Amino acid sequence: MKQRLMLAMILAWGAAGLTGCGAPEQDAEPAVDAAPAAAAAGAQPPAAERQAYFGDLHVHTFYSFDAFIFATRATPDDAYRYAKGEPLAHPSGFDMQLDRPLDFYAVTDHAMFLGMLPAMADPSTEVSKLPFAKPFQTAQTAAERREAFLGIRPFLAPGKADDVLDVNVVKSAWQDIQGAAARHNDPGKFTTFVAYEYTSGPDNQNLHRNVIFQGDKAPDIPFARLDSQNPEDLWQWMDGLRDQGIEALAIPHNSNGSNGQMFKLTDWAGDPLDEAYAEQRMRNEPLVEVTQVKGDSETHPLLSPNDEWADFETMPYRIATWMDSDINGSYVRQALGNGITLQATQGFNPYKFGMAGASDTHTGAASLDEANFFSKVGLLDGTAQLRGSVPLDEPDAEGNIYEKTYYTNWSAAGLTGVWAEQNSRAAIYDAFRRKETFATSGPRMRVRMFAAMGLDPAILQAEDLTGAGYANGVPMGGDLLPGDGAPAFILQALRDPLSAPLQRIQIVKGWVADGNPQEQVFDVVCADGLQVDKTTNRCPDNGATVNLSTCEISAGKGAGELKGYWQDPAFDPGQPAFYYVRVLENPTCRWSTWDAVRHGVAPREDFPATIQERAYSSPVWYTPAG
C-alpha cells in the first residue's frame, strides 16, 4: 500500500515536471563550452520539462590531509561508487550506504597538502622520510590524531610549507581526482564534477569555498590557501582561467563559522565594497552553501528574533575550535538583506546568490539521514559516545559524563537540488549559473517557485502548471521586472517519500526601508486543511508529534504535496526586495535522540530532542526601475 501511494504521488507530480531521480536517460553528453549557459538551447528540452536532481558538492576523501588523519582511506572512486548506491566501509569498521543513489556528486578534497598525507604514509616516497611526516605515520588513538591534526596547522599559510610540500605529489593526486570524475561521469544516469576545496581560514575564521569546474578542462594544479588566504585572489585566478577556456564557480560554505568575515561590508583590505568587487564576486560565486553537517547558516535567532524556526542546528563556534563566531556577517539571510541595501543605496549587490546544501563529509560518504547518522570525521566521531549523544562508560578526568566535543552541534545534512533539463554536466552546471537551485537539510523534498508582477491566482488551475509558471513568470534565482501589481508567487513542494510529511510552505521576504534591511516570514500554505491566520501570518499547529522513546511520528498528519499562491500584501514598488521559499517537514527525532534510543538511554536534556527538516529555494529579487 505504501509503495502504491508513493508511486501515485510521483506520477501525479510528474505532470508538473517534478520527477527527480530515475529520469529518462540521454544518449550523449551535450557539448561543454567554457562559458556559462553552455548547452545549446535548441539541443535541450524546453524549460517546462526541467526535473529535480539531487547531489552533494562537498565531499572529502583520503587525499584531504584532515580526512587521512581521521583514518579515512576512501578514494575518489570509492566516493563516487557510494553516491551511486554501493556500500562503503567507515574507518570504524561498519558499512555506510545511502537509502537510494544520488544524481550528482563532486569530490572536493582540500587543495592545500593535496595527497601529501597518503604519500607521507608510504615508506617508498621521499616525503615519508621527513621528520614532519612521523606523527601522521604513527598516530593511532583519537588524541594522537587530534594532535597530528593540530601539528599541521602552522604550515597552512603561504610560505610555511615549502620545505615539506612536494608539488609533484599534489599534481598526481589532482590528476587522479580528475580521472575518477571522468570514469564515473555517466550522462543521463549520474553526473560528476571535477572540483576541490579552497580552504582559507585565518584565525579559524572560515572562508572556505568549493570550486566546481564545468567540464573536463581544469588547471594543472588548483589554487590553494598556500598561494593566498585572500578569496579575492581566488576570484582573480578563476577569471584568468576563463581566458584559457576553463569555466568554474566557487561556493562559500560554513559562513556560520566565519566570525563575521564571509559577508562583511568591506573587502579583504578593509576598504568599502564597490561595484567592481560585487561584479567579480557574483561572477565567481553565484551560489552559497546554506546548510551542511557543521550547522545551518540560513539565519540566527538573534538576527531573526521574529522567526520561530531561526534556531535550527545553530553552531556557535568558528571552525575546528571552541572560539565563538560573531554572528554579524556570518549568515545568509542577513547577507541577502545587506545586498539589496547596497543595491538601493549604491547600485550594486555583492550578495545576490542562490542556495546550495552539502554534507562536507570527510569519509567519502554523505551522512544525510538523522536516523543513520555517522557524522563526518572518521574515527573521531564514528560512535555515539564520541559524538557526545550517549554517556561515557565512566566519567572523564573532569567529571564529565559525556564526551566534551563540539561535534554535538553538527547535523545530518545536506543536499543541493537543481532544476535541469537532464542529468548531465552541462545542464546541471547551467542550473547552478542561473541559480535555479534549492538546498535541503538532507531529505529530498522537491521545491518549486515561480514569480511575476500581478500574477493572476487563476494560474493555479492551469493543466500544465509548470509550463504556465515558466511562460508567465520567473523561477527561483530570477529577477522580477517592475510592472503592474505586486509580486505574486506560485509555490509547490513535494515530500520525500522516505522522510516525514510536509507541514507548511513559507516565504521569507527581505526589503529595504529608510536605507535599512527588513525581514518577515509569511506562512503561505498549511497542511491538513488548515488556514493561515491573517493576523499572525502563521499556520495553526497541525498537532504532529514524535514519540521520543521510539522516534515514531504521528500518523495522519502533514501532507505529501503542498501547493499555493501568495501575493505580497505590503509591497512598495520603490523598495528593493528578495523572496525565497522555506519548506518545513513535520517534527522528527534529531540524530542525538536516535543515538539515545538505540542505546537505551534518555536523550540529553541540553540537546533539541526533535528537529524540523527543511528546504530553502534560491531567492527571486525585485529591483525598482532606475
HUSULDA-V766955 format. One record per pair of residues at least 6 apart in sequence whose ideal C-beta (glycine too) atoms are under 6 Angstrom apart, sorted by the first residue. I is the first residue (numbers start at 1). GAP is how many residues later the second one is. If there is no record, write none. Layout:
{{I;GAP} {I;GAP}}
This chain:
{{6;491} {9;551} {13;481} {16;449} {16;450} {17;32} {17;33} {17;449} {18;34} {18;428} {18;476} {19;32} {20;32} {21;82} {23;28} {23;400} {25;163} {26;161} {26;162} {26;396} {29;158} {29;395} {30;9} {30;13} {30;394} {30;396} {32;6} {32;183} {32;394} {34;211} {34;213} {36;397} {37;393} {38;388} {39;387} {39;388} {39;391} {44;377} {45;376} {47;423} {48;418} {48;419} {48;422} {50;369} {50;370} {50;371} {52;365} {52;394} {53;50} {53;365} {53;367} {53;370} {54;48} {54;49} {54;361} {54;363} {54;390} {55;47} {55;48} {55;49} {55;50} {55;361} {56;49} {56;302} {56;303} {56;310} {57;49} {57;153} {57;301} {57;359} {58;50} {58;152} {58;300} {58;302} {59;20} {59;48} {59;49} {59;302} {60;7} {60;49} {60;302} {61;13} {61;14} {61;15} {61;18} {61;46} {61;48} {61;303} {62;6} {62;10} {62;11} {62;56} {63;46} {63;51} {63;52} {63;110} {64;45} {64;46} {65;48} {65;52} {66;83} {67;295} {68;49} {69;76} {69;79} {69;80} {70;292} {70;307} {70;308} {70;309} {70;310} {71;20} {71;307} {71;308} {72;19} {72;290} {72;291} {72;306} {74;14} {74;290} {76;31} {76;101} {76;104} {77;103} {78;10} {78;286} {79;28} {79;285} {80;25} {80;104} {82;6} {82;283} {83;19} {83;22} {84;17} {84;106} {85;16} {87;8} {87;10} {88;8} {88;277} {90;6} {90;284} {90;292} {91;287} {91;288} {92;290} {96;269} {96;278} {99;399} {103;320} {104;87} {104;324} {106;87} {106;89} {107;70} {108;87} {108;88} {108;89} {108;102} {109;87} {110;87} {110;89} {111;85} {111;87} {111;111} {111;113} {112;44} {112;87} {112;112} {112;113} {112;114} {114;56} {114;59} {115;54} {115;55} {115;58} {116;53} {117;19} {119;6} {119;8} {119;50} {120;7} {120;8} {120;13} {120;16} {121;16} {122;6} {127;39} {130;34} {132;32} {135;13} {135;16} {136;12} {139;6} {139;9} {142;238} {155;6} {158;68} {161;65} {171;50} {178;16} {178;40} {181;11} {181;13} {184;8} {185;7} {187;237} {188;235} {191;232} {191;234} {191;237} {193;19} {194;19} {194;24} {195;17} {196;15} {196;26} {197;13} {198;11} {198;13} {198;36} {199;9} {199;26} {200;7} {200;25} {200;29} {201;118} {202;27} {204;114} {204;115} {204;117} {204;119} {205;53} {205;54} {205;56} {205;113} {206;48} {206;51} {206;52} {206;113} {207;24} {207;54} {208;45} {209;41} {209;43} {210;41} {211;37} {211;39} {212;37} {213;35} {214;33} {214;215} {217;29} {223;11} {223;14} {230;38} {232;36} {235;45} {235;49} {238;10} {238;46} {249;37} {250;34} {250;35} {251;36} {251;38} {251;105} {252;10} {252;36} {253;36} {254;40} {255;7} {255;42} {255;75} {256;39} {256;41} {256;59} {256;74} {257;61} {257;62} {257;68} {258;72} {259;59} {259;66} {259;67} {260;66} {260;68} {260;69} {260;70} {263;66} {263;72} {264;65} {267;10} {273;77} {275;73} {277;73} {278;70} {278;71} {278;72} {281;69} {282;70} {286;67} {286;149} {287;66} {287;67} {287;69} {287;145} {288;44} {288;65} {289;67} {289;69} {290;7} {290;8} {290;42} {290;65} {290;149} {290;326} {291;66} {291;122} {291;123} {291;148} {291;150} {292;66} {292;68} {292;121} {292;122} {293;66} {293;67} {293;83} {293;117} {293;118} {293;120} {294;21} {294;116} {295;18} {295;20} {295;114} {296;16} {296;17} {297;34} {297;35} {298;34} {298;35} {299;11} {299;32} {299;34} {300;27} {300;31} {301;9} {301;10} {302;25} {303;28} {303;31} {304;6} {307;214} {313;98} {315;94} {316;8} {317;8} {317;89} {318;7} {335;16} {336;15} {336;174} {336;242} {337;173} {337;180} {339;10} {339;12} {339;13} {340;172} {340;236} {340;238} {341;171} {341;176} {342;7} {343;6} {343;233} {344;168} {344;232} {345;170} {354;81} {354;83} {354;123} {354;264} {355;82} {355;83} {355;84} {355;261} {355;263} {356;60} {356;81} {356;83} {357;57} {357;58} {357;59} {357;82} {357;83} {358;56} {359;7} {361;15} {362;14} {362;15} {363;15} {367;6} {367;7} {367;45} {368;44} {368;74} {369;43} {370;42} {370;221} {371;223} {373;39} {373;218} {375;6} {375;12} {381;6} {381;26} {384;6} {384;211} {384;215} {385;7} {385;18} {386;17} {387;20} {388;14} {388;15} {388;17} {388;20} {389;203} {389;206} {390;205} {390;209} {390;211} {391;10} {395;6} {412;30} {412;179} {413;28} {413;29} {414;25} {414;26} {414;27} {414;28} {415;25} {416;21} {417;21} {418;10} {418;13} {418;19} {419;12} {419;17} {420;7} {420;8} {420;11} {421;6} {434;43} {435;42} {435;183} {436;39} {436;40} {436;41} {437;181} {438;9} {438;177} {438;179} {439;177} {440;175} {441;172} {441;173} {443;53} {443;56} {443;170} {444;52} {445;51} {445;138} {445;170} {446;48} {447;46} {447;134} {447;136} {447;168} {447;170} {448;44} {449;27} {449;40} {449;42} {449;132} {449;168} {450;19} {450;23} {450;25} {450;40} {451;22} {451;23} {451;29} {451;36} {451;38} {451;169} {452;20} {452;21} {453;30} {453;32} {454;30} {454;31} {455;33} {457;108} {459;9} {460;105} {462;6} {469;21} {476;141} {476;142} {477;141} {478;142} {479;142} {480;7} {480;140} {480;142} {482;143} {486;81} {486;82} {486;85} {487;81} {487;135} {488;79} {489;77} {491;14} {491;33} {491;73} {491;90} {492;71} {493;9} {493;12} {493;69} {493;90} {494;67} {495;6} {495;7} {495;65} {500;53} {500;85} {500;86} {500;88} {501;57} {501;58} {501;85} {502;25} {502;56} {502;57} {502;60} {502;83} {503;24} {503;39} {503;55} {503;81} {503;83} {504;19} {504;22} {504;35} {504;80} {505;19} {505;20} {505;57} {505;78} {506;15} {506;17} {506;76} {507;15} {507;17} {507;59} {507;72} {508;13} {508;72} {508;74} {509;11} {509;70} {510;9} {510;68} {511;7} {511;64} {511;66} {512;63} {512;64} {522;15} {523;9} {523;14} {523;15} {523;16} {524;40} {524;42} {525;37} {525;39} {526;13} {527;15} {527;31} {527;32} {528;14} {530;9} {530;10} {532;7} {542;15} {543;14} {544;10} {544;13} {544;14} {544;42} {544;43} {545;9} {546;7} {546;41} {546;43} {546;64} {548;61} {551;38} {551;43} {551;46} {553;35} {557;29} {558;28} {574;50} {576;47} {577;45} {578;41} {578;43} {579;41} {580;37} {580;39} {581;36} {582;32} {582;34} {583;32} {584;28} {584;30} {585;27} {585;28} {587;23} {587;25} {589;21} {590;18} {590;21} {592;15} {593;10} {593;16} {596;7} {603;6}}
